[in-house]
Amino acid sequence: MADNFHKPTLFSANKFEAFQGGDDPAAISRVAHETAQALLNRVRKDPDPETVERLVAYTDENGIDAVAELWSRATPRSLPGALWRIYLIRMLIRQDPEGCAYLYQRGTDAAATIDPLVAGAAVPTGPAEIMTLADEILRGLFTGDFAVALDRGAAYCRVTAVGATSIADDLELTEPHRSSELTTRALRFSTTAAEFAACARLWRRDSLE
C-alpha cells in the first residue's frame, strides 16, 4: 500500500513483486487481503474527499487491470473479493450506461420486491442516473456504512437480473441466441447479488476478511 495518495495507486512496488510469476496462490491471497484491509482502514479512518474521489475514479484513468491483478482472484465472500466486484460492476456500467440503464429500468418495472428502493437509483433511470448509482455504491464502501453499500450493490444486481430475464423471455422465440445471452447474464448478476449479500452479513458480524 502506498504511503500516500498523491497518485491513485492501490499497491506499492514491493507488494507488486509478490505477483511475479503468478505461481504462489498463498502469496497472492495474502497480498489481496492485506492491501484490501489497509486501503479500507486507512480511507475510512480519514475519508479525505479528494482521496475518496480518486479511488472512485481510479479505473476511469488507469483501467481495471491493476485492480484485477490485485483482487480478482480473491474468493467472492471476502473483503478483496467484494471490492473487486464493486469496481467491476462500476466499470461495466460506465462502459455501457445505456444498456445497463435499460436492463435496470426494465427490472424496476418488473420487480415485485423492494430492491429498486434499496438500490436507490433515481427514477426513471437513464444512463446518467445509473452511472451516479455506481459511483454512490463504490463511494459508500469508503465513506458510509460498508454493509449498506454492499446491500445496494446486491439490490442493483438483482434488479438487473430481473430486467435481463424479462427481456430474455420476450426474445425467446424471435431471437433465441440473444435470449440465451441475457439469461446467462441474469444468472451472473444473481450470483453476484448473493455474494454481495453474504459479504454484507459477514461485515455486520465483523467477519469479512
N, CA, C and O of each residue as an XYZ file, in Angstrom:
836
protein
N       0.838     -1.192      0.000
C       0.000      0.000      0.000
C       0.870      1.238      0.000
O       1.817      1.344      0.780
N       0.555      2.153     -0.859
C       1.345      3.376     -0.934
C       1.227      4.141      0.357
O       0.218      4.050      1.057
N       2.274      4.905      0.676
C       2.270      5.678      1.905
C       1.412      6.912      1.802
O       1.051      7.497      2.824
N       1.073      7.328      0.586
C       0.175      8.463      0.427
C      -0.664      8.225     -0.824
O      -0.500      7.230     -1.531
N      -1.576      9.180     -1.073
C      -2.489      9.009     -2.198
C      -2.332     10.127     -3.207
O      -3.303     10.520     -3.854
N      -1.098     10.653     -3.353
C      -0.878     11.674     -4.369
C      -1.156     11.118     -5.758
O      -1.585     11.843     -6.655
N      -0.909      9.826     -5.925
C      -1.267      9.138     -7.153
C      -2.264      8.044     -6.781
O      -2.158      7.465     -5.700
N      -3.229      7.748     -7.652
C      -4.275      6.797     -7.273
C      -3.849      5.347     -7.407
O      -4.565      4.529     -7.985
N      -2.672      5.032     -6.865
C      -2.196      3.661     -6.927
C      -2.742      2.881     -5.747
O      -2.972      3.444     -4.677
N      -2.951      1.592     -5.939
C      -3.533      0.783     -4.893
C      -2.524     -0.105     -4.182
O      -2.857     -0.717     -3.167
N      -1.296     -0.189     -4.690
C      -0.321     -1.020     -4.023
C       1.076     -0.560     -4.389
O       1.302      0.031     -5.445
N       2.009     -0.846     -3.491
C       3.368     -0.391     -3.683
C       4.168     -1.414     -4.479
O       3.712     -2.534     -4.709
N       5.375     -1.010     -4.898
C       6.194     -1.867     -5.753
C       6.547     -3.185     -5.074
O       6.551     -4.235     -5.716
N       6.843     -3.132     -3.771
C       7.247     -4.365     -3.102
C       6.100     -5.363     -3.038
O       6.336     -6.571     -3.064
N       4.858     -4.883     -2.953
C       3.725     -5.796     -2.953
C       3.466     -6.330     -4.360
O       3.057     -7.478     -4.531
N       3.704     -5.498     -5.355
C       3.524     -5.962     -6.735
C       4.450     -7.125     -7.036
O       4.089     -8.036     -7.781
N       5.650     -7.099     -6.456
C       6.618     -8.154     -6.720
C       6.096     -9.521     -6.303
O       6.533    -10.545     -6.828
N       5.160     -9.535     -5.359
C       4.616    -10.814     -4.914
C       3.857    -11.528     -6.016
O       3.622    -12.734     -5.932
N       3.466    -10.779     -7.066
C       2.706    -11.374     -8.151
C       3.590    -11.895     -9.271
O       3.094    -12.565    -10.176
N       4.873    -11.608     -9.235
C       5.729    -12.017    -10.337
C       5.725    -13.537    -10.475
O       5.988    -14.260     -9.514
N       5.427    -14.002    -11.663
C       5.376    -15.435    -11.913
C       4.006    -16.023    -11.681
O       3.649    -17.020    -12.311
N       3.221    -15.426    -10.784
C       1.875    -15.882    -10.507
C       1.795    -17.325    -10.057
O       0.791    -17.992    -10.307
N       2.860    -17.836     -9.381
C       2.883    -19.255     -9.060
C       2.732    -19.525     -7.581
O       3.004    -20.642     -7.141
N       2.317    -18.563     -6.803
C       2.176    -18.756     -5.372
C       0.800    -18.264     -4.943
O       0.665    -17.105     -4.550
N      -0.217    -19.103     -5.005
C      -1.575    -18.682     -4.642
C      -1.666    -18.142     -3.223
O      -2.436    -17.217     -2.964
N      -0.891    -18.708     -2.298
C      -0.946    -18.239     -0.918
C      -0.455    -16.800     -0.814
O      -1.034    -15.987     -0.094
N       0.631    -16.491     -1.549
C       1.153    -15.123     -1.526
C       0.173    -14.162     -2.173
O      -0.028    -13.049     -1.686
N      -0.443    -14.594     -3.279
C      -1.426    -13.751     -3.962
C      -2.595    -13.452     -3.038
O      -3.048    -12.311     -2.948
N      -3.081    -14.478     -2.352
C      -4.207    -14.297     -1.434
C      -3.824    -13.380     -0.285
O      -4.607    -12.519      0.114
N      -2.628    -13.562      0.246
C      -2.175    -12.736      1.364
C      -2.091    -11.273      0.970
O      -2.551    -10.403      1.709
N      -1.510    -10.997     -0.181
C      -1.394     -9.609     -0.640
C      -2.769     -9.015     -0.898
O      -3.015     -7.857     -0.559
N      -3.665     -9.790     -1.491
C      -5.015     -9.291     -1.757
C      -5.703     -8.869     -0.470
O      -6.289     -7.788     -0.406
N      -5.640     -9.700      0.542
C      -6.298     -9.386      1.802
C      -5.613     -8.238      2.523
O      -6.279     -7.363      3.077
N      -4.273     -8.236      2.519
C      -3.550     -7.169      3.210
C      -3.824     -5.808      2.586
O      -4.064     -4.833      3.298
N      -3.790     -5.739      1.266
C      -3.987     -4.451      0.609
C      -5.434     -3.976      0.746
O      -5.685     -2.784      0.923
N      -6.373     -4.900      0.665
C      -7.779     -4.511      0.829
C      -8.018     -3.956      2.226
O      -8.657     -2.916      2.384
N      -7.509     -4.644      3.231
C      -7.677     -4.173      4.607
C      -6.989     -2.835      4.821
O      -7.562     -1.930      5.427
N      -5.760     -2.704      4.326
C      -5.008     -1.472      4.528
C      -5.682     -0.296      3.839
O      -5.795      0.787      4.412
N      -6.125     -0.511      2.615
C      -6.789      0.561      1.882
C      -8.061      0.994      2.585
O      -8.273      2.183      2.823
N      -8.895      0.042      2.914
C     -10.183      0.380      3.505
C     -10.010      1.021      4.879
O     -10.656      2.024      5.184
N      -9.151      0.453      5.698
C      -8.949      1.009      7.035
C      -8.423      2.432      6.979
O      -8.870      3.304      7.724
N      -7.470      2.654      6.086
C      -6.867      3.983      6.015
C      -7.870      5.033      5.533
O      -7.969      6.117      6.109
N      -8.600      4.708      4.490
C      -9.526      5.697      3.931
C     -10.710      5.922      4.862
O     -11.146      7.060      5.033
N     -11.238      4.865      5.468
C     -12.380      5.036      6.357
C     -11.996      5.756      7.642
O     -12.830      6.426      8.252
N     -10.753      5.626      8.054
C     -10.296      6.340      9.243
C     -10.167      7.828      8.979
O     -10.432      8.644      9.862
N      -9.759      8.188      7.762
C      -9.599      9.601      7.392
C     -10.125      9.776      5.974
O      -9.338      9.842      5.030
N     -11.460      9.854      5.808
C     -12.050      9.890      4.465
C     -11.937     11.244      3.794
O     -12.929     11.948      3.604
N     -10.699     11.600      3.436
C     -10.478     12.851      2.723
C     -11.251     12.815      1.403
O     -11.086     11.871      0.631
N     -12.085     13.813      1.124
C     -12.925     13.769     -0.076
C     -12.141     13.592     -1.377
O     -12.573     12.854     -2.263
N     -10.998     14.261     -1.499
C     -10.228     14.144     -2.732
C      -9.677     12.730     -2.907
O      -9.652     12.190     -4.013
N      -9.239     12.146     -1.800
C      -8.737     10.776     -1.861
C      -9.837      9.814     -2.274
O      -9.637      8.947     -3.124
N     -10.994      9.978     -1.665
C     -12.122      9.101     -1.977
C     -12.503      9.216     -3.448
O     -12.746      8.206     -4.107
N     -12.555     10.434     -3.961
C     -12.943     10.612     -5.359
C     -11.901     10.037     -6.304
O     -12.252      9.524     -7.367
N     -10.631     10.111     -5.938
C      -9.599      9.489     -6.776
C      -9.764      7.980     -6.804
O      -9.571      7.346     -7.841
N     -10.123      7.404     -5.658
C     -10.329      5.959     -5.618
C     -11.568      5.547     -6.404
O     -11.567      4.522     -7.085
N     -12.613      6.340     -6.309
C     -13.828      6.041     -7.063
C     -13.542      6.060     -8.561
O     -14.022      5.205     -9.307
N     -12.755      7.044     -8.993
C     -12.482      7.226    -10.423
C     -11.204      6.515    -10.881
O     -10.766      6.708    -12.015
N     -10.613      5.708    -10.024
C      -9.309      5.113    -10.339
C      -9.318      4.367    -11.667
O      -8.422      4.557    -12.489
N     -10.318      3.524    -11.884
C     -10.320      2.720    -13.101
C     -10.643      3.544    -14.348
O     -10.335      3.119    -15.461
N     -11.257      4.713    -14.179
C     -11.506      5.579    -15.332
C     -10.198      6.060    -15.933
O     -10.073      6.174    -17.152
N      -9.231      6.342    -15.082
C      -7.960      6.903    -15.526
C      -6.904      5.840    -15.774
O      -6.000      6.036    -16.586
N      -7.016      4.705    -15.071
C      -5.945      3.707    -15.118
C      -6.375      2.348    -15.645
O      -5.545      1.452    -15.792
N      -7.664      2.184    -15.932
C      -8.137      0.888    -16.371
C      -8.364     -0.050    -15.197
O      -8.065      0.275    -14.048
N      -8.898     -1.212    -15.514
C      -9.272     -2.173    -14.479
C      -8.156     -3.173    -14.191
O      -8.259     -3.938    -13.232
N      -7.091     -3.187    -14.996
C      -6.089     -4.248    -14.908
C      -5.402     -4.322    -13.551
O      -5.220     -5.411    -13.006
N      -5.015     -3.164    -12.999
C      -4.307     -3.179    -11.720
C      -5.205     -3.705    -10.611
O      -4.756     -4.472     -9.760
N      -6.460     -3.301    -10.615
C      -7.400     -3.782     -9.605
C      -7.631     -5.277     -9.785
O      -7.700     -6.023     -8.808
N      -7.749     -5.707    -11.031
C      -7.948     -7.125    -11.300
C      -6.749     -7.942    -10.844
O      -6.911     -8.992    -10.223
N      -5.547     -7.466    -11.150
C      -4.339     -8.176    -10.753
C      -4.269     -8.333     -9.242
O      -3.776     -9.338     -8.730
N      -4.761     -7.344     -8.553
C      -4.662     -7.334     -7.101
C      -5.725     -8.182     -6.427
O      -5.422     -8.932     -5.499
N      -6.978     -8.074     -6.885
C      -8.090     -8.634     -6.115
C      -8.968     -9.645     -6.848
O      -9.774    -10.310     -6.199
N      -8.852     -9.793     -8.157
C      -9.838    -10.601     -8.887
C      -9.778    -12.083     -8.539
O     -10.756    -12.803     -8.741
N      -8.647    -12.549     -8.020
C      -8.548    -13.965     -7.693
C      -8.935    -14.270     -6.253
O      -8.862    -15.419     -5.818
N      -9.345    -13.251     -5.518
C      -9.805    -13.474     -4.149
C     -11.155    -14.182     -4.163
O     -11.921    -14.055     -5.118
N     -11.436    -14.916     -3.116
C     -12.724    -15.593     -3.042
C     -13.851    -14.561     -2.995
O     -13.669    -13.479     -2.436
N     -15.005    -14.879     -3.569
C     -16.096    -13.900     -3.638
C     -16.531    -13.369     -2.279
O     -16.846    -12.187     -2.145
N     -16.551    -14.226     -1.284
C     -17.046    -13.826      0.039
C     -15.886    -13.423      0.933
O     -15.635    -14.014      1.983
N     -15.190    -12.393      0.472
C     -14.046    -11.844      1.196
C     -13.993    -10.351      0.930
O     -14.664     -9.856      0.024
N     -13.198     -9.627      1.716
C     -13.099     -8.185      1.511
C     -12.533     -7.843      0.138
O     -13.143     -7.045     -0.575
N     -11.390     -8.411     -0.269
C     -10.899     -8.085     -1.617
C     -11.848     -8.552     -2.702
O     -11.967     -7.898     -3.738
N     -12.534     -9.681     -2.483
C     -13.497    -10.150     -3.469
C     -14.658     -9.188     -3.632
O     -15.127     -8.958     -4.746
N     -15.124     -8.625     -2.525
C     -16.219     -7.654     -2.581
C     -15.772     -6.375     -3.273
O     -16.483     -5.850     -4.130
N     -14.597     -5.871     -2.906
C     -14.092     -4.655     -3.533
C     -13.931     -4.839     -5.041
O     -14.314     -3.966     -5.819
N     -13.371     -5.964     -5.448
C     -13.175     -6.236     -6.874
C     -14.499     -6.219     -7.614
O     -14.602     -5.613     -8.680
N     -15.501     -6.866     -7.073
C     -16.778     -6.966     -7.767
C     -17.503     -5.625     -7.851
O     -18.180     -5.347     -8.841
N     -17.364     -4.797     -6.821
C     -17.970     -3.462     -6.886
C     -17.275     -2.630     -7.967
O     -17.939     -1.952     -8.752
N     -15.945     -2.681     -8.007
C     -15.224     -1.972     -9.067
C     -15.618     -2.503    -10.443
O     -15.777     -1.727    -11.386
N     -15.776     -3.813    -10.559
C     -16.124     -4.405    -11.846
C     -17.524     -3.981    -12.285
O     -17.732     -3.642    -13.450
N     -18.476     -3.997    -11.369
C     -19.835     -3.561    -11.698
C     -19.816     -2.114    -12.169
O     -20.470     -1.772    -13.155
N     -19.073     -1.267    -11.474
C     -19.000      0.144    -11.881
C     -18.403      0.277    -13.280
O     -18.887      1.065    -14.092
N     -17.348     -0.496    -13.562
C     -16.720     -0.425    -14.880
C     -17.697     -0.868    -15.974
O     -17.770     -0.245    -17.034
N     -18.441     -1.939    -15.717
C     -19.407     -2.418    -16.703
C     -20.477     -1.373    -16.979
O     -20.902     -1.199    -18.121
N     -20.909     -0.683    -15.938
C     -21.912      0.371    -16.112
C     -21.353      1.514    -16.943
O     -22.032      2.021    -17.836
N     -20.140      1.920    -16.662
C     -19.561      3.048    -17.386
C     -19.239      2.682    -18.831
O     -19.227      3.559    -19.695
N     -18.981      1.422    -19.109
C     -18.726      1.004    -20.484
C     -20.000      0.999    -21.322
O     -19.955      1.229    -22.531
N     -21.124      0.737    -20.684
C     -22.390      0.665    -21.432
C     -23.525      1.218    -20.568
O     -24.410      0.467    -20.159
N     -23.507      2.519    -20.289
C     -24.543      3.076    -19.410
C     -25.945      2.956    -19.988
O     -26.907      2.762    -19.245
N     -26.070      3.070    -21.306
C     -27.399      2.958    -21.915
C     -27.965      1.555    -21.728
O     -29.109      1.386    -21.306
N     -27.146      0.546    -22.048
C     -27.613     -0.831    -21.910
C     -27.902     -1.203    -20.468
O     -28.905     -1.858    -20.184
N     -27.025     -0.789    -19.549
C     -27.229     -1.107    -18.133
C     -28.461     -0.405    -17.586
O     -29.220     -0.982    -16.807
N     -28.657      0.848    -18.001
C     -29.837      1.579    -17.556
C     -31.111      0.919    -18.070
O     -32.115      0.850    -17.360
N     -31.063      0.434    -19.308
C     -32.237     -0.227    -19.890
C     -32.583     -1.495    -19.118
O     -33.746     -1.719    -18.781
N     -31.587     -2.319    -18.837
C     -31.834     -3.540    -18.068
C     -32.362     -3.212    -16.681
O     -33.291     -3.852    -16.189
N     -31.755     -2.199    -16.051
C     -32.165     -1.847    -14.693
C     -33.594     -1.299    -14.677
O     -34.394     -1.680    -13.822
N     -33.920     -0.403    -15.620
C     -35.262      0.157    -15.658
C     -36.297     -0.935    -15.952
O     -37.389     -0.933    -15.384
N     -35.948     -1.856    -16.834
C     -36.853     -2.971    -17.128
C     -37.055     -3.809    -15.860
O     -38.169     -4.240    -15.564
N     -35.971     -4.031    -15.121
C     -36.085     -4.775    -13.875
C     -36.905     -4.043    -12.833
O     -37.670     -4.657    -12.089
N     -36.744     -2.717    -12.778
C     -37.538     -1.918    -11.847
C     -39.022     -2.039    -12.159
O     -39.851     -2.159    -11.257
N     -39.342     -2.006    -13.433
C     -40.744     -2.115    -13.848
C     -41.330     -3.488    -13.523
O     -42.520     -3.611    -13.235
N     -40.483     -4.520    -13.572
C     -40.971     -5.887    -13.385
C     -40.795     -6.398    -11.962
O     -41.380     -7.418    -11.600
N     -40.007     -5.716    -11.156
C     -39.672     -6.223     -9.824
C     -40.886     -6.247     -8.908
O     -41.716     -5.338     -8.927
N     -40.975     -7.300     -8.107
C     -42.049     -7.415     -7.122
C     -41.479     -7.335     -5.708
O     -42.094     -7.812     -4.755
N     -40.296     -6.727     -5.582
C     -39.623     -6.608     -4.293
C     -39.263     -5.148     -4.046
O     -39.554     -4.278     -4.868
N     -38.627     -4.889     -2.908
C     -38.191     -3.523     -2.590
C     -36.791     -3.247     -3.108
O     -36.201     -2.220     -2.770
N     -36.251     -4.139     -3.916
C     -34.872     -3.972     -4.385
C     -34.623     -2.630     -5.072
O     -33.575     -2.031     -4.830
N     -35.531     -2.122     -5.920
C     -35.270     -0.809     -6.518
C     -35.103      0.293     -5.477
O     -34.294      1.203     -5.661
N     -35.858      0.216     -4.392
C     -35.726      1.202     -3.318
C     -34.403      1.037     -2.584
O     -33.766      2.023     -2.213
N     -33.994     -0.206     -2.377
C     -32.726     -0.462     -1.681
C     -31.551      0.025     -2.530
O     -30.630      0.659     -2.015
N     -31.587     -0.270     -3.820
C     -30.502      0.170     -4.701
C     -30.414      1.689     -4.724
O     -29.323      2.253     -4.643
N     -31.553      2.347     -4.834
C     -31.582      3.794     -4.666
C     -31.280      4.617     -5.890
O     -30.886      5.776     -5.757
N     -31.446      4.071     -7.076
C     -31.232      4.869     -8.289
C     -32.399      5.827     -8.482
O     -33.538      5.523     -8.127
N     -32.095      6.988     -9.050
C     -33.155      7.945     -9.376
C     -34.076      7.340    -10.427
O     -33.645      6.588    -11.301
N     -35.361      7.689    -10.318
C     -36.373      7.162    -11.235
C     -36.984      8.309    -12.029
O     -37.313      9.347    -11.455
N     -37.143      8.141    -13.347
C     -36.721      6.999    -14.167
C     -35.202      6.927    -14.265
O     -34.509      7.932    -14.113
N     -34.703      5.737    -14.519
C     -33.264      5.510    -14.501
C     -32.705      5.465    -15.912
O     -32.899      4.496    -16.646
N     -32.012      6.529    -16.274
C     -31.331      6.591    -17.553
C     -29.836      6.412    -17.382
O     -29.387      6.076    -16.286
N     -29.052      6.622    -18.422
C     -27.596      6.442    -18.341
C     -26.938      7.287    -17.249
O     -26.087      6.782    -16.517
N     -27.312      8.553    -17.127
C     -26.701      9.410    -16.108
C     -27.027      8.908    -14.715
O     -26.167      8.903    -13.835
N     -28.262      8.488    -14.512
C     -28.684      8.023    -13.190
C     -27.997      6.712    -12.806
O     -27.648      6.515    -11.642
N     -27.803      5.823    -13.769
C     -27.181      4.546    -13.450
C     -25.687      4.733    -13.156
O     -25.133      4.021    -12.318
N     -25.033      5.678    -13.833
C     -23.631      5.960    -13.528
C     -23.502      6.614    -12.154
O     -22.554      6.332    -11.421
N     -24.440      7.476    -11.803
C     -24.436      8.080    -10.472
C     -24.603      7.017     -9.395
O     -23.934      7.056     -8.362
N     -25.499      6.070     -9.643
C     -25.698      4.980     -8.686
C     -24.415      4.190     -8.488
O     -24.054      3.874     -7.354
N     -23.721      3.866     -9.569
C     -22.479      3.096     -9.464
C     -21.453      3.842     -8.614
O     -20.778      3.237     -7.781
N     -21.335      5.147     -8.822
C     -20.400      5.946     -8.029
C     -20.807      5.966     -6.560
O     -19.958      5.862     -5.675
N     -22.100      6.101     -6.303
C     -22.581      6.169     -4.928
C     -22.296      4.881     -4.175
O     -21.911      4.910     -3.006
N     -22.487      3.754     -4.843
C     -22.249      2.467     -4.184
C     -20.771      2.311     -3.845
O     -20.429      1.941     -2.722
N     -19.890      2.591     -4.809
C     -18.455      2.477     -4.550
C     -18.009      3.470     -3.484
O     -17.233      3.123     -2.595
N     -18.493      4.692     -3.571
C     -18.136      5.706     -2.573
C     -18.585      5.279     -1.177
O     -17.903      5.545     -0.188
N     -19.726      4.623     -1.108
C     -20.248      4.186      0.179
C     -19.363      3.172      0.885
O     -19.380      3.083      2.112
N     -18.590      2.408      0.124
C     -17.651      1.474      0.751
C     -16.594      2.206      1.543
O     -16.109      1.700      2.554
N     -16.230      3.402      1.089
C     -15.151      4.149      1.728
C     -15.633      5.152      2.770
O     -14.895      5.480      3.699
N     -16.859      5.643      2.626
C     -17.283      6.747      3.488
C     -18.557      6.471      4.273
O     -18.861      7.205      5.213
N     -19.295      5.454      3.923
C     -20.569      5.211      4.586
C     -20.584      3.884      5.314
O     -19.548      3.368      5.732
N     -21.781      3.344      5.455
C     -21.945      2.024      6.047
C     -21.574      0.987      4.989
O     -22.264      0.851      3.978
N     -20.505      0.274      5.220
C     -19.979     -0.663      4.228
C     -21.025     -1.712      3.862
O     -21.204     -2.032      2.687
N     -21.711     -2.241      4.863
C     -22.703     -3.272      4.601
C     -23.870     -2.728      3.794
O     -24.395     -3.424      2.924
N     -24.286     -1.494      4.066
C     -25.373     -0.886      3.305
C     -24.963     -0.714      1.843
O     -25.768     -0.950      0.942
N     -23.718     -0.304      1.606
C     -23.230     -0.171      0.233
C     -23.278     -1.518     -0.487
O     -23.659     -1.588     -1.655
N     -22.893     -2.582      0.209
C     -22.960     -3.909     -0.397
C     -24.411     -4.327     -0.645
O     -24.718     -4.952     -1.660
N     -25.295     -3.977      0.287
C     -26.714     -4.285      0.088
C     -27.260     -3.553     -1.140
O     -28.059     -4.106     -1.897
N     -26.822     -2.306     -1.330
C     -27.247     -1.569     -2.516
C     -26.708     -2.236     -3.786
O     -27.416     -2.343     -4.787
N     -25.444     -2.684     -3.734
C     -24.879     -3.394     -4.873
C     -25.639     -4.672     -5.169
O     -25.893     -4.995     -6.329
N     -26.005     -5.405     -4.114
C     -26.762     -6.635     -4.301
C     -28.129     -6.340     -4.913
O     -28.583     -7.059     -5.803
N     -28.784     -5.278     -4.434
C     -30.092     -4.914     -4.959
C     -29.998     -4.516     -6.424
O     -30.843     -4.900     -7.232
N     -28.964     -3.740     -6.769
C     -28.771     -3.378     -8.176
C     -28.652     -4.630     -9.038
O     -29.266     -4.718    -10.101
N     -27.864     -5.596     -8.579
C     -27.658     -6.815     -9.365
C     -28.949     -7.606     -9.496
O     -29.234     -8.153    -10.562
N     -29.735     -7.674     -8.424
C     -30.991     -8.420     -8.508
C     -31.977     -7.747     -9.462
O     -32.643     -8.420    -10.249
N     -32.067     -6.423     -9.390
C     -32.963     -5.712    -10.302
C     -32.534     -5.915    -11.749
O     -33.365     -6.157    -12.624
N     -31.237     -5.816    -11.993
C     -30.720     -6.016    -13.344
C     -30.970     -7.436    -13.829
O     -31.281     -7.649    -15.001
N     -30.835     -8.407    -12.935
C     -31.111     -9.798    -13.298
C     -32.572     -9.972    -13.697
O     -32.879    -10.676    -14.659
N     -33.470     -9.328    -12.956
C     -34.889     -9.397    -13.304
C     -35.123     -8.779    -14.680
O     -35.874     -9.320    -15.491
N     -34.473     -7.636    -14.937
C     -34.614     -6.989    -16.233
C     -34.107     -7.852    -17.370
O     -34.764     -7.980    -18.403
N     -32.937     -8.446    -17.180
C     -32.369     -9.311    -18.222
C     -33.251    -10.522    -18.473
O     -33.435    -10.928    -19.620
N     -33.800    -11.106    -17.407
C     -34.684    -12.265    -17.560
C     -35.963    -11.884    -18.295
O     -36.446    -12.630    -19.146
N     -36.508    -10.714    -17.960
C     -37.735    -10.260    -18.607
C     -37.540    -10.067    -20.112
O     -38.379    -10.481    -20.913
N     -36.438     -9.443    -20.481
C     -36.161     -9.226    -21.908
C     -35.859    -10.547    -22.601
O     -36.257    -10.755    -23.747
N     -35.151    -11.446    -21.903
C     -34.858    -12.763    -22.477
C     -36.151    -13.503    -22.800
O     -36.253    -14.161    -23.836
N     -37.131    -13.395    -21.917
C     -38.410    -14.057    -22.172
C     -39.083    -13.495    -23.425
O     -39.686    -14.234    -24.203
N     -38.970    -12.182    -23.609
C     -39.574    -11.560    -24.789
C     -38.928    -12.038    -26.084
O     -39.588    -12.132    -27.119
N     -37.633    -12.341    -26.017
C     -36.874    -12.669    -27.220
C     -36.729    -14.165    -27.459
O     -36.104    -14.583    -28.434
N     -37.302    -14.969    -26.579
C     -37.070    -16.413    -26.636
C     -37.430    -17.020    -27.989
O     -36.715    -17.892    -28.483
N     -38.518    -16.575    -28.588
C     -38.966    -17.162    -29.858
C     -38.342    -16.484    -31.069
O     -38.052    -17.142    -32.068
N     -38.134    -15.170    -30.986
C     -37.652    -14.429    -32.153
C     -36.138    -14.344    -32.237
O     -35.581    -14.343    -33.335
N     -35.467    -14.273    -31.099
C     -34.004    -14.163    -31.070
C     -33.452    -15.083    -29.977
O     -32.995    -14.603    -28.940
N     -33.490    -16.384    -30.197
C     -33.098    -17.328    -29.145
C     -31.659    -17.168    -28.673
O     -31.364    -17.379    -27.497
N     -30.754    -16.792    -29.589
C     -29.357    -16.629    -29.173
C     -29.217    -15.458    -28.198
O     -28.563    -15.570    -27.161
N     -29.838    -14.345    -28.550
C     -29.817    -13.179    -27.669
C     -30.520    -13.482    -26.351
O     -30.080    -13.039    -25.290
N     -31.606    -14.232    -26.422
C     -32.319    -14.622    -25.210
C     -31.424    -15.446    -24.288
O     -31.432    -15.256    -23.072
N     -30.653    -16.361    -24.874
C     -29.748    -17.189    -24.079
C     -28.654    -16.343    -23.428
O     -28.294    -16.567    -22.272
N     -28.129    -15.372    -24.173
C     -27.108    -14.488    -23.619
C     -27.640    -13.711    -22.419
O     -26.951    -13.577    -21.408
N     -28.844    -13.208    -22.531
C     -29.430    -12.435    -21.449
C     -29.742    -13.310    -20.240
O     -29.621    -12.869    -19.097
N     -30.140    -14.545    -20.499
C     -30.387    -15.474    -19.391
C     -29.100    -15.760    -18.632
O     -29.091    -15.814    -17.402
N     -28.012    -15.944    -19.378
C     -26.712    -16.161    -18.743
C     -26.292    -14.934    -17.939
O     -25.768    -15.059    -16.832
N     -26.524    -13.754    -18.499
C     -26.178    -12.527    -17.791
C     -26.998    -12.397    -16.510
O     -26.480    -11.991    -15.470
N     -28.258    -12.740    -16.593
C     -29.116    -12.668    -15.409
C     -28.599    -13.589    -14.308
O     -28.607    -13.224    -13.132
N     -28.153    -14.776    -14.689
C     -27.616    -15.715    -13.704
C     -26.364    -15.151    -13.043
O     -26.179    -15.282    -11.833
N     -25.508    -14.526    -13.841
C     -24.287    -13.951    -13.275
C     -24.605    -12.829    -12.311
O     -23.987    -12.725    -11.252
N     -25.565    -11.986    -12.666
C     -25.951    -10.912    -11.751
C     -26.574    -11.475    -10.481
O     -26.321    -10.962     -9.391
N     -27.374    -12.509    -10.604
C     -27.980    -13.120     -9.421
C     -26.916    -13.706     -8.499
O     -27.004    -13.585     -7.277
N     -25.912    -14.340     -9.098
C     -24.816    -14.901     -8.311
C     -24.046    -13.798     -7.596
O     -23.726    -13.928     -6.414
N     -23.748    -12.712     -8.307
C     -23.021    -11.595     -7.707
C     -23.840    -10.966     -6.592
O     -23.288    -10.575     -5.564
N     -25.147    -10.863     -6.781
C     -26.014    -10.320     -5.734
C     -25.918    -11.153     -4.466
O     -25.829    -10.602     -3.369
N     -25.934    -12.467     -4.603
C     -25.828    -13.346     -3.443
C     -24.478    -13.187     -2.756
O     -24.387    -13.253     -1.530
N     -23.428    -12.976     -3.550
C     -22.090    -12.782     -2.967
C     -22.019    -11.467     -2.189
O     -21.460    -11.421     -1.093
N     -22.583    -10.406     -2.752
C     -22.608     -9.129     -2.041
C     -23.396     -9.250     -0.739
O     -22.962     -8.755      0.301
N     -24.540     -9.900     -0.799
C     -25.373    -10.046      0.389
C     -24.637    -10.840      1.474
O     -24.720    -10.512      2.657
N     -23.920    -11.884      1.058
C     -23.155    -12.671      2.021
C     -22.048    -11.838      2.650
O     -21.809    -11.926      3.855
N     -21.374    -11.033      1.842
C     -20.310    -10.165      2.370
C     -20.880     -9.134      3.333
O     -20.248     -8.819      4.341
N     -22.057     -8.607      3.043
C     -22.686     -7.644      3.949
C     -22.970     -8.292      5.300
O     -22.740     -7.680      6.343
N     -23.467     -9.524      5.287
C     -23.728    -10.227      6.550
C     -22.437    -10.460      7.323
O     -22.392    -10.280      8.540
N     -21.389    -10.860      6.613
C     -20.102    -11.074      7.277
C     -19.568     -9.778      7.866
O     -19.032     -9.779      8.975
N     -19.707     -8.666      7.135
C     -19.230     -7.380      7.645
C     -19.945     -7.008      8.938
O     -19.316     -6.524      9.879
N     -21.242     -7.229      8.987
C     -22.016     -6.889     10.192
C     -21.624     -7.739     11.385
O     -21.845     -7.355     12.533
N     -21.039     -8.899     11.107
C     -20.562     -9.758     12.187
C     -19.066     -9.586     12.446
O     -18.456    -10.348     13.196
N     -18.483     -8.553     11.798
C     -17.035     -8.316     11.917
C     -16.222     -9.528     11.465
O     -15.170     -9.830     12.030
N     -16.725    -10.218     10.434
C     -16.076    -11.441      9.978
C     -15.644    -11.385      8.529
O     -15.206    -12.397      7.981
N     -15.755    -10.225      7.890
C     -15.353    -10.122      6.486
C     -13.863     -9.827      6.430
O     -13.417     -8.771      6.878
N     -13.106    -10.743      5.890
C     -11.651    -10.611      5.858
C     -11.133    -10.756      4.434
O      -9.926    -10.674      4.205
